[in-house]
């Protein structure tokens, strides 16, 4: 069982009490209990940033195919962009972010 609560609320006494009670009840039945919260700020910001590039219909299938054929795994962004010399920088950068 998983309880989810924002990180800033985990230190509140009433939340700690409730989670402790829930943990004992769940574990007494032989189940596993965890408390989850939001990821670290930098990770969450990266996820939100990349989420803007997930819409397939915004990207030319040809550019995406060029990138897949170029085998950009392990390359830094600048190196990956150089694999698309006939594309504008914004087009190449957006396509790379989409594939992430």
Short mmCIF file of the C-alpha atoms (twelve columns), coordinates in Angstrom:
data_MODEL
# 
_entry.id   MODEL 
# 
loop_
_atom_site.group_PDB 
_atom_site.id 
_atom_site.type_symbol 
_atom_site.label_atom_id 
_atom_site.label_alt_id 
_atom_site.label_comp_id 
_atom_site.label_asym_id 
_atom_site.label_seq_id 
_atom_site.Cartn_x 
_atom_site.Cartn_y 
_atom_site.Cartn_z 
_atom_site.pdbx_PDB_model_num 
ATOM 1   C CA . UNK A 1   0.000  0.000  0.000   1 
ATOM 2   C CA . UNK A 2   1.227  3.499  -0.817  1 
ATOM 3   C CA . UNK A 3   0.304  6.777  0.861   1 
ATOM 4   C CA . UNK A 4   1.095  9.914  -1.126  1 
ATOM 5   C CA . UNK A 5   1.574  13.314 0.488   1 
ATOM 6   C CA . UNK A 6   3.480  16.475 -0.481  1 
ATOM 7   C CA . UNK A 7   6.923  16.571 1.116   1 
ATOM 8   C CA . UNK A 8   6.195  19.739 3.101   1 
ATOM 9   C CA . UNK A 9   3.285  18.005 4.880   1 
ATOM 10  C CA . UNK A 10  5.174  14.896 6.000   1 
ATOM 11  C CA . UNK A 11  6.555  16.646 9.106   1 
ATOM 12  C CA . UNK A 12  3.109  17.605 10.422  1 
ATOM 13  C CA . UNK A 13  2.304  15.661 13.613  1 
ATOM 14  C CA . UNK A 14  -1.184 14.637 12.461  1 
ATOM 15  C CA . UNK A 15  0.191  13.292 9.169   1 
ATOM 16  C CA . UNK A 16  2.995  11.412 10.941  1 
ATOM 17  C CA . UNK A 17  0.449  9.946  13.386  1 
ATOM 18  C CA . UNK A 18  -1.858 8.818  10.564  1 
ATOM 19  C CA . UNK A 19  0.969  7.290  8.553   1 
ATOM 20  C CA . UNK A 20  2.289  5.457  11.613  1 
ATOM 21  C CA . UNK A 21  -1.177 4.069  12.349  1 
ATOM 22  C CA . UNK A 22  -1.635 3.067  8.705   1 
ATOM 23  C CA . UNK A 23  1.819  1.442  8.576   1 
ATOM 24  C CA . UNK A 24  1.054  -0.713 11.635  1 
ATOM 25  C CA . UNK A 25  -2.352 -1.739 10.269  1 
ATOM 26  C CA . UNK A 26  -1.018 -2.602 6.820   1 
ATOM 27  C CA . UNK A 27  2.104  -4.418 8.030   1 
ATOM 28  C CA . UNK A 28  0.075  -6.416 10.589  1 
ATOM 29  C CA . UNK A 29  -1.590 -8.057 7.604   1 
ATOM 30  C CA . UNK A 30  1.758  -8.909 6.042   1 
ATOM 31  C CA . UNK A 31  1.525  -6.222 3.376   1 
ATOM 32  C CA . UNK A 32  4.183  -3.708 2.430   1 
ATOM 33  C CA . UNK A 33  3.656  -0.011 3.199   1 
ATOM 34  C CA . UNK A 34  5.402  2.989  1.630   1 
ATOM 35  C CA . UNK A 35  5.043  6.760  1.735   1 
ATOM 36  C CA . UNK A 36  5.727  8.568  -1.518  1 
ATOM 37  C CA . UNK A 37  6.178  12.241 -2.182  1 
ATOM 38  C CA . UNK A 38  7.106  14.437 -5.116  1 
ATOM 39  C CA . UNK A 39  10.512 13.933 -6.729  1 
ATOM 40  C CA . UNK A 40  13.371 16.375 -6.118  1 
ATOM 41  C CA . UNK A 41  12.715 19.813 -7.617  1 
ATOM 42  C CA . UNK A 42  15.319 19.533 -10.394 1 
ATOM 43  C CA . UNK A 43  13.983 16.147 -11.499 1 
ATOM 44  C CA . UNK A 44  10.401 17.411 -11.532 1 
ATOM 45  C CA . UNK A 45  11.392 20.488 -13.556 1 
ATOM 46  C CA . UNK A 46  13.166 18.268 -16.109 1 
ATOM 47  C CA . UNK A 47  10.118 16.016 -16.402 1 
ATOM 48  C CA . UNK A 48  7.816  18.991 -16.918 1 
ATOM 49  C CA . UNK A 49  10.189 20.479 -19.498 1 
ATOM 50  C CA . UNK A 50  10.430 17.251 -21.491 1 
ATOM 51  C CA . UNK A 51  6.661  16.676 -21.275 1 
ATOM 52  C CA . UNK A 52  6.225  19.585 -23.661 1 
ATOM 53  C CA . UNK A 53  7.976  17.562 -26.368 1 
ATOM 54  C CA . UNK A 54  5.869  14.392 -26.170 1 
ATOM 55  C CA . UNK A 55  3.266  15.337 -28.788 1 
ATOM 56  C CA . UNK A 56  4.118  13.233 -31.844 1 
ATOM 57  C CA . UNK A 57  1.995  15.275 -34.228 1 
ATOM 58  C CA . UNK A 58  4.275  18.316 -33.713 1 
ATOM 59  C CA . UNK A 59  7.311  16.584 -35.214 1 
ATOM 60  C CA . UNK A 60  8.142  15.672 -38.750 1 
ATOM 61  C CA . UNK A 61  8.431  11.893 -39.095 1 
ATOM 62  C CA . UNK A 62  11.352 12.482 -41.464 1 
ATOM 63  C CA . UNK A 63  13.399 14.375 -38.839 1 
ATOM 64  C CA . UNK A 64  12.689 11.727 -36.225 1 
ATOM 65  C CA . UNK A 65  13.717 8.988  -38.640 1 
ATOM 66  C CA . UNK A 66  16.963 10.852 -39.424 1 
ATOM 67  C CA . UNK A 67  17.729 10.995 -35.719 1 
ATOM 68  C CA . UNK A 68  16.976 7.331  -35.172 1 
ATOM 69  C CA . UNK A 69  19.201 6.401  -38.100 1 
ATOM 70  C CA . UNK A 70  22.008 8.616  -36.765 1 
ATOM 71  C CA . UNK A 71  22.320 6.569  -33.542 1 
ATOM 72  C CA . UNK A 72  22.669 9.478  -31.141 1 
ATOM 73  C CA . UNK A 73  22.727 7.321  -27.993 1 
ATOM 74  C CA . UNK A 74  25.396 8.577  -25.628 1 
ATOM 75  C CA . UNK A 75  25.964 11.844 -27.470 1 
ATOM 76  C CA . UNK A 76  25.628 15.216 -25.800 1 
ATOM 77  C CA . UNK A 77  22.987 17.541 -27.217 1 
ATOM 78  C CA . UNK A 78  25.402 19.529 -29.406 1 
ATOM 79  C CA . UNK A 79  26.826 16.341 -30.942 1 
ATOM 80  C CA . UNK A 80  23.352 14.957 -31.598 1 
ATOM 81  C CA . UNK A 81  22.322 18.193 -33.281 1 
ATOM 82  C CA . UNK A 82  25.341 17.926 -35.588 1 
ATOM 83  C CA . UNK A 83  23.844 14.677 -36.884 1 
ATOM 84  C CA . UNK A 84  21.126 16.816 -38.525 1 
ATOM 85  C CA . UNK A 85  23.209 19.313 -40.516 1 
ATOM 86  C CA . UNK A 86  20.365 20.146 -42.928 1 
ATOM 87  C CA . UNK A 87  17.932 21.065 -40.149 1 
ATOM 88  C CA . UNK A 88  17.644 24.325 -38.260 1 
ATOM 89  C CA . UNK A 89  18.926 24.354 -34.692 1 
ATOM 90  C CA . UNK A 90  15.447 24.777 -33.144 1 
ATOM 91  C CA . UNK A 91  14.070 21.913 -35.269 1 
ATOM 92  C CA . UNK A 92  16.934 19.592 -34.374 1 
ATOM 93  C CA . UNK A 93  16.881 20.487 -30.662 1 
ATOM 94  C CA . UNK A 94  13.100 19.964 -30.402 1 
ATOM 95  C CA . UNK A 95  13.266 16.617 -32.199 1 
ATOM 96  C CA . UNK A 96  16.038 15.410 -29.887 1 
ATOM 97  C CA . UNK A 97  14.064 16.447 -26.817 1 
ATOM 98  C CA . UNK A 98  11.051 14.630 -28.225 1 
ATOM 99  C CA . UNK A 99  13.000 11.379 -28.454 1 
ATOM 100 C CA . UNK A 100 14.186 11.656 -24.876 1 
# 
